[in-house]
Amino acid sequence: MSHNGLSPDVLDRWNACGYYELVGMRVTHADAAGSAFTLEVTPGHTQLYGTAHGGVLAGMLDAAMALAILAQIPDNEGCATIEMKVNFTAPGNVGALAGTGEVIAIGRRVAVARAEIRDPADRLVAVAQGTFQRFTQG
């Protein structure tokens, strides 16, 4: 049984998660249409060449996919990443980045989603597809 999205209090709890706070990532919505995230890339996110580290971008993509799935499954369920593939297509420069996630398919036990990150010029920075295990939260 799916529903129409995550309530504002659930989004607040996700935004208060340690990893989200650590990297400054913020989910702005998650509903049947997908999820949306923002991240302000700072020098603390960068690698040797001065652009966002791929791990930070991959974390944002992973979260965007998971929250798109969570918005479409029952409240007593969660999901965990089984695998994901990421393509980095442009540097994530210091400044604002926006990410979106969408569900491709949901089965009884497994869901597939995709996500992308774009810069302020609407340039594709990274794209991912992932498979997620659904589970009942205890």
C-alpha positions, 0 to 999 in steps of 0.5 A: 500500500503506497501513500502520497509522500512523507509528512513534514515531521518525517522530513524534519527527522531525516534532515536532522540525521547525522550524515545529512547535518554533517554534509549540509544536505537537505531534503526539500520534499519526497512524494509520489513524484520523487524527492528533491535535495539541496547541498551547498558545496563548501571547501570542506566537501572538496578533494584535491582539485577543488571540486566536490568529492565523489563520495559526497555526491554519491551520498546525495544520490543514494539519499535521493533515491531512497527517499523517493522510494520511502515516499511510496511505501508504507510508513512501517517499511524502510529500504536499504541500498543493495547496489548503485551505479554512479556516473560523474559527468561534470565537476561539482563546483563550490556552491549550490547543487540540487538533486532529484530522485525518482522511482523506476519500479517497486516490487514486493521486496526490491525497488529500483530508482534513479537520481541526478544532481545538477548545478545552478546552470542546470548542468548534469553533475552526476546521475545514478541508478540503484536497487534497494531492499524493502524491509519492515521496521521493527 
